[in-house]
Amino acid sequence: MNHRNNIKKLLVRGANWVGDAVMTTPAMRALRKGFPGARITLLVKPWVGPVFENNPNIDDLMIYKADGRHKGPFGLLRLVRDLRRQNFDAALLFQNAFEAALLSWLAAIPFRAGYTTDGRTLLLTERIHNWRLLKKGHLIDYYLGLPYALGIGVNGRKLEITLTKQETLHARQTLNSLGVMKDQIILGFNPGAAHGTAKRWPVERYAALGKALKERFDARIVIFGSPGEAGLGQALADKIGDGCSNLAGATTLRQAMALIGLCNLFITNDSGLMHVAAALDVPQVAVIGPTDPIATGPSNPTSLTVQAKGSCKDSPCLLPDCPIHHPCMTAVTVDQVLSAALSLMDNANS
């Protein structure tokens, strides 16, 4: 991509998960700056699309419907045909999978740039080596490494989610319908985590934390989560009692984002919504267990991580489900998380 001025149509294959997608937004901003005259199309799975709605650095959002139009071998060929019709000049691949490179090659996109992972080197025309230093850093910088390797200047590390006034107004109306007063402190709790149970701090400890914070600040607690976590959210709401509302599975991702943006404090496991809160610069405490906070921790300055280091010899194991008894999560006490939460609340009020 040395002749960037000749690139008029750029395809970007985005990351597949919400948290990763949020962490690519600084790299998308860099691409917009590096290709000011190009039309940028982002190809993502349906559940990731809402992250990029109203994003000023993207011209078109193209949805990879792996369970619909693009399902199976024939669906893959249909996606290739959809891409060919666009006549892209170049493709940049945030997704590391072989398939991403194969799609851009089959679509006859002349310039194809990405990391040399998953055996796809021969399918790329712009081969970017997965530098050891990048692998030891944050995923934000890993994704920024792609435009940087192409000679594009980085335009900051700030995560970016663009909410509309209407979305924020609707979120406020939702809180009003739950009986939350305008000046009342709102605490967001996110007790779930995708891809297994290992990243979940025990619900009983979330409940004890919620009761302590609710009593101290006369606050309202709103529980967030996916449809699959609705039961978990309700179990937590029942344990906390009055002043707690379970919205897990009851909102769209965009609605959840707008609601999180109104929270005074967000308490979360390592999850996609943790990065949403970081993008919206909502003060948050992240309870980290089997994952590496250096690589995937919250990036906003108004955040604290709580991790019981040394609780397990294999930490961070990155396993989706713990084969023993969740020592890295059960070692995190309510008092530790409460102390971090109070510290952030004190800073916000000072």
KOLBA-530527 format. One line per 10 residues: number of its first residue (from 1); their letters; for each residue x, y, z of C-alpha. Coordinates in pm, whole numbers. Example, Ala and Ser with C-alpha at 12.3 -4.5 7.8 and 13.67 -1.06 7.14 Angstrom:
1> AS> 1230,-450,780 ~ 1367,-106,714;
! end
This chain:
1> MNHRNNIKKL> 0,0,0 ~ 285,236,-74 ~ 71,428,-325 ~ -212,513,-89 ~ -334,802,-302 ~ -436,551,-570 ~ -662,359,-332 ~ -1018,478,-372 ~ -1206,185,-218 ~ -1071,13,94;
11> LVRGANWVGD> -1218,-298,257 ~ -1143,-357,624 ~ -1218,-700,770 ~ -1306,-622,1129 ~ -1261,-823,1447 ~ -1526,-1081,1537 ~ -1604,-993,1901 ~ -1746,-681,2061 ~ -1451,-608,2287 ~ -1197,-663,2010;
21> AVMTTPAMRA> -1407,-451,1776 ~ -1407,-159,2021 ~ -1029,-194,2051 ~ -990,-155,1673 ~ -1155,189,1671 ~ -826,382,1715 ~ -687,190,1417 ~ -999,278,1215 ~ -940,643,1298 ~ -580,609,1178;
31> LRKGFPGARI> -701,455,851 ~ -942,743,794 ~ -652,984,839 ~ -424,774,617 ~ -681,733,339 ~ -870,1066,347 ~ -1001,1033,-9 ~ -1090,662,2 ~ -1429,506,65 ~ -1383,273,363;
41> TLLVKPWVGP> -1608,-31,398 ~ -1598,-238,717 ~ -1693,-607,694 ~ -1804,-755,1028 ~ -2032,-1018,1180 ~ -2386,-900,1275 ~ -2328,-878,1651 ~ -2028,-650,1599 ~ -2198,-407,1362 ~ -2363,-193,1634;
51> VFENNPNIDD> -2020,-94,1767 ~ -1956,101,1447 ~ -2292,267,1388 ~ -2245,643,1339 ~ -1867,600,1341 ~ -1727,893,1138 ~ -1430,691,1015 ~ -1639,441,818 ~ -1837,505,502 ~ -2013,170,466;
61> LMIYKADGRH> -2087,-115,705 ~ -2110,-456,536 ~ -2248,-746,738 ~ -2104,-1096,707 ~ -2418,-1306,758 ~ -2255,-1638,844 ~ -2587,-1781,965 ~ -2786,-1648,671 ~ -2693,-1531,325 ~ -2327,-1622,366;
71> KGPFGLLRLV> -2371,-1957,543 ~ -2173,-2263,429 ~ -1954,-2306,119 ~ -2211,-2160,-119 ~ -2271,-1870,117 ~ -1899,-1804,125 ~ -1895,-1787,-252 ~ -2193,-1554,-236 ~ -1992,-1327,-5 ~ -1700,-1338,-247;
81> RDLRRQNFDA> -1937,-1231,-525 ~ -2072,-950,-306 ~ -1717,-830,-246 ~ -1617,-856,-613 ~ -1903,-629,-709 ~ -1754,-355,-493 ~ -1426,-349,-691 ~ -1210,-281,-386 ~ -858,-157,-447 ~ -720,-280,-116;
91> ALLFQNAFEA> -808,-485,190 ~ -674,-456,543 ~ -739,-749,776 ~ -782,-695,1149 ~ -915,-1048,1176 ~ -622,-1289,1200 ~ -794,-1595,1052 ~ -697,-1767,728 ~ -1050,-1714,598 ~ -1013,-1334,603;
101> ALLSWLAAIP> -716,-1351,368 ~ -884,-1615,152 ~ -1193,-1399,108 ~ -992,-1097,-4 ~ -787,-1314,-242 ~ -1094,-1481,-393 ~ -1253,-1136,-430 ~ -955,-1038,-648 ~ -862,-740,-430 ~ -518,-634,-561;
111> FRAGYTTDGR> -359,-523,-231 ~ -417,-739,76 ~ -252,-640,404 ~ -251,-824,735 ~ -46,-1005,994 ~ 127,-1322,875 ~ -78,-1548,1102 ~ -273,-1871,1054 ~ -73,-1986,750 ~ -203,-1712,521;
121> TLLLTERIHN> 125,-1546,420 ~ 101,-1641,52 ~ -246,-1487,27 ~ -122,-1146,138 ~ 53,-889,-78 ~ 143,-668,220 ~ 283,-907,481 ~ 310,-764,829 ~ 502,-971,1079 ~ 349,-1026,1420;
131> WRLLKKGHLI> 619,-844,1614 ~ 706,-998,1948 ~ 682,-659,2120 ~ 325,-611,1997 ~ 222,-951,2130 ~ 335,-844,2478 ~ 134,-521,2474 ~ -229,-415,2465 ~ -457,-527,2183 ~ -520,-162,2099;
141> DYYLGLPYAL> -155,-133,2001 ~ -164,-467,1824 ~ -437,-340,1596 ~ -265,-3,1555 ~ 40,-196,1440 ~ -130,-270,1107 ~ -172,89,982 ~ 160,183,1142 ~ 341,-86,945 ~ 189,60,629;
151> GIGVNGRKLE> 336,401,705 ~ 14,550,843 ~ 51,772,1148 ~ -133,676,1463 ~ -406,924,1558 ~ -427,849,1932 ~ -527,541,2133 ~ -868,667,2248 ~ -1145,416,2192 ~ -1445,550,2004;
161> ITLTKQETLH> -1818,482,2026 ~ -2053,743,1881 ~ -2392,768,2049 ~ -2670,990,1918 ~ -2868,1236,2130 ~ -3176,1026,2062 ~ -3008,711,2197 ~ -2902,892,2513 ~ -3251,1036,2555 ~ -3404,691,2516;
171> ARQTLNSLGV> -3162,553,2776 ~ -3268,825,3018 ~ -3633,742,2954 ~ -3559,374,3022 ~ -3405,463,3357 ~ -3703,684,3437 ~ -3936,392,3366 ~ -3737,189,3620 ~ -3792,456,3882 ~ -3439,597,3867;
181> MKDQIILGFN> -3437,964,3957 ~ -3236,1204,3739 ~ -2989,1300,4013 ~ -2960,949,4158 ~ -2626,766,4140 ~ -2640,484,3887 ~ -2416,179,3926 ~ -2383,-59,3631 ~ -2305,-424,3710 ~ -2190,-669,3443;
191> PGAAHGTAKR> -2166,-1012,3613 ~ -2138,-1219,3297 ~ -1867,-1284,3040 ~ -1876,-1459,2704 ~ -1699,-1781,2607 ~ -1711,-1968,2937 ~ -1745,-1911,3309 ~ -1380,-1864,3408 ~ -1393,-1483,3379 ~ -1695,-1449,3610;
201> WPVERYAALG> -1652,-1314,3961 ~ -1898,-1503,4189 ~ -2250,-1364,4182 ~ -2268,-1375,4562 ~ -1979,-1128,4579 ~ -2142,-899,4326 ~ -2450,-907,4550 ~ -2254,-821,4864 ~ -2078,-541,4678 ~ -2408,-410,4543;
211> KALKERFDAR> -2566,-397,4887 ~ -2267,-211,5031 ~ -2256,47,4752 ~ -2632,91,4740 ~ -2646,164,5112 ~ -2348,400,5105 ~ -2463,613,4811 ~ -2840,555,4805 ~ -2770,437,4451 ~ -2965,242,4192;
221> IVIFGSPGEA> -2805,-65,4037 ~ -2863,-165,3674 ~ -2750,-512,3563 ~ -2625,-562,3207 ~ -2562,-873,3001 ~ -2649,-1075,2693 ~ -2973,-1268,2642 ~ -2792,-1582,2758 ~ -2708,-1405,3084 ~ -3063,-1297,3168;
231> GLGQALADKI> -3095,-1569,3432 ~ -2763,-1475,3588 ~ -2871,-1112,3597 ~ -3202,-1197,3761 ~ -3031,-1414,4022 ~ -2809,-1119,4110 ~ -3101,-875,4117 ~ -3291,-1106,4352 ~ -2993,-1122,4588 ~ -2945,-744,4593;
241> GDGCSNLAGA> -3315,-670,4634 ~ -3486,-332,4610 ~ -3320,-66,4402 ~ -3176,-310,4151 ~ -3302,-363,3795 ~ -3204,-649,3567 ~ -3166,-544,3202 ~ -2952,-841,3098 ~ -3092,-963,2767 ~ -3357,-689,2767;
251> TTLRQAMALI> -3172,-436,2552 ~ -2997,-418,2219 ~ -2622,-358,2224 ~ -2674,6,2123 ~ -2927,53,2403 ~ -2689,-105,2652 ~ -2412,128,2535 ~ -2629,435,2589 ~ -2732,315,2934 ~ -2372,243,3033;
261> GLCNLFITND> -2286,596,2924 ~ -2521,727,3195 ~ -2367,521,3475 ~ -2162,690,3744 ~ -1965,368,3796 ~ -1943,37,3614 ~ -1838,-288,3785 ~ -1750,-560,3538 ~ -1568,-877,3450 ~ -1330,-882,3153;
271> SGLMHVAAAL> -1584,-856,2870 ~ -1694,-664,2566 ~ -1899,-423,2777 ~ -1586,-345,2979 ~ -1435,-198,2661 ~ -1762,-18,2583 ~ -1740,154,2922 ~ -1376,240,2851 ~ -1472,393,2517 ~ -1737,605,2689;
281> DVPQVAVIGP> -1487,695,2964 ~ -1719,570,3237 ~ -1535,511,3568 ~ -1513,138,3615 ~ -1366,-141,3823 ~ -1274,-451,3624 ~ -1232,-782,3806 ~ -966,-974,3617 ~ -902,-1345,3655 ~ -772,-1581,3386;
291> TDPIATGPSN> -696,-1307,3131 ~ -405,-1066,3100 ~ -487,-703,3192 ~ -177,-588,3006 ~ -332,-719,2683 ~ -704,-669,2734 ~ -757,-454,3042 ~ -970,-138,3032 ~ -781,148,2870 ~ -959,456,3002;
301> PTSLTVQAKG> -783,658,3273 ~ -1093,642,3496 ~ -1062,266,3548 ~ -906,32,3799 ~ -841,-340,3771 ~ -857,-580,4063 ~ -664,-903,4021 ~ -542,-1161,4269 ~ -192,-1210,4134 ~ -22,-1537,4215;
311> SCKDSPCLLP> -347,-1710,4310 ~ -285,-1976,4046 ~ 47,-2098,3905 ~ -95,-2099,3552 ~ -232,-1744,3561 ~ -316,-1596,3320 ~ -429,-1929,3174 ~ -679,-1775,2923 ~ -902,-2082,2963 ~ -1277,-2029,2906;
321> DCPIHHPCMT> -1370,-2263,3191 ~ -1164,-2330,3502 ~ -1070,-2699,3547 ~ -1029,-2655,3923 ~ -1207,-2410,4156 ~ -1162,-2063,4006 ~ -879,-1961,4243 ~ -795,-1645,4048 ~ -1153,-1518,4079 ~ -1244,-1642,4426;
331> AVTVDQVLSA> -924,-1484,4561 ~ -1065,-1140,4475 ~ -1254,-1020,4781 ~ -1555,-792,4808 ~ -1348,-550,5015 ~ -1088,-520,4738 ~ -1345,-432,4475 ~ -1533,-205,4717 ~ -1211,-17,4796 ~ -1142,37,4425;
341> ALSLMDNANS> -1502,149,4365 ~ -1491,398,4654 ~ -1162,535,4527 ~ -1313,609,4187 ~ -1627,759,4339 ~ -1418,983,4564 ~ -1213,1100,4265 ~ -1527,1175,4069 ~ -1664,1387,4354 ~ -1342,1572,4432;
! end
